[in-house]
Amino acid sequence: LAARVDILSGTRKRKGEISQATEIKKSALNPDLPEVVATATTSQSTRPAFNVAELRIKMQSQAMDDLDRYNILEARDKLMKATRNTHDMQTALKGTCPDICPEKERYSRSAKNQLRLYEKYGGIVHHKAAVKEYSRSAADASIPLSHDLRPAHVLMQTMDHLLCNIIDRIDHIGNCGTMEDWYDAVERTAGRTDINPDSSVPNSESAGDWFEYLWSVTRGIRKDITQQVLTDLSAVELVEKCARFHIMCAERLVEEDNHNFDKKLNDENLTKCIQTLKHMYYDLGLESIRCPNEPEFRSYEVLLNLNDGDTLRRVQNLEP
């Protein structure tokens, strides 16, 4: 009997199933026999239960610093994820974030001191300059909320910011002034970018900082496009600019050491950009939409696969 009780009171856990935990009580019919009462407990992969009242209280609390602001926004997101219905999770994602970096990410990185030198002004977060970075999705990550994804026009705004303020700094690394000087000059000249801020101020920026930051934010742009399944001319233009960035890096940073420039990482991301463009060109071709830069990027694909014996056959099958 004791062995039987031990078996019944044990917990069996199987991958992908809900485990059954048991509680031993005295039987009302026979006090000498135990009564097994099964209570279902969710597995680790099931969404944890949140105390809605505690989340609402947290959302109404006063924020004194960036960490408090992040915790309030995190409570809001937990509440939204816990209460959204199945239909919302099955529909196509559509971004609604109005900024080039979601509000919660800005406060999170500021509180954790993870801001880049391109995103600070006066030692604190520059809310107009902070850009959403790439983050690898965990295996158990939930579906992102719409306000964490940037729509197409905001992605274009993000790319414009990078092109006008960050990318061309590689030509004058260490001799182009600080980012604060640059932002001050842009504000003084009403948005003009053909300016030369004071370059006598010491600058700790390196080619490695520049490449790692731009790789992360351009990868973040491509991830937002993928999560929203954007397939239009604007999305194509964005991925084309990401590909051109990696092509430029292959030329400009060829003499940098491995600490500043990872050639393998750059080539891998260029290949991914070309593959994404190939699928986009195909999907738009089915709708009789021709992309003006398709021949250019088809040629890049050929150059990347010159050693592949099947390249010639694929080229011959392309439409003229």
VENVEN-V628915 format. One line per field, one symbol per residue. phi: phi as a letter, one per 40 degrees, with the letter a starting at -180 (. if undefined). psi: psi as a letter, one per 40 degrees, with the letter a starting at -180 (. if undefined). A space follows every 50 residues. Layout:
BEGIN
phi = ???
psi = ???
END
This chain:
BEGIN
phi = .cccccccccbbbbcgbccbcbbcbccccbdcbcbcbcbcbccccccccb cccccccccccccbacccccccccccccccccbccccccccccbcbccbc addcccccccccfbccccbbaggbccccbcbcccbccccbccccccccbc cdccccccccccccbbcccccbdgabgccccccccccccfgcbcbbcdcc ccbccbccccccccccccccccccccccfcbaccccccccccccdccccc ccbcccccccaccccccccccccccccccccccccccgbbcccddccccc ccccbccccccccccccccc
psi = ddddddddeihhhiheihihiihhihhddhdeiihhhhhhiiideihihi hddddddddeihhdadddddddddddddddddeiidddeeiihhieheie hidddddddddefeiieeeihfeihhdeehihihhhhideiihiideehh iddddddddddddddddeedefheffiiddddddddddefeiefigihee hiheiidddddddddddddddddddddefhgadddddddddddddddddd ddedeiidddhgddddddddddddddddddddddddefhhhdeddddddd dddefdeheeddddddeii.
END
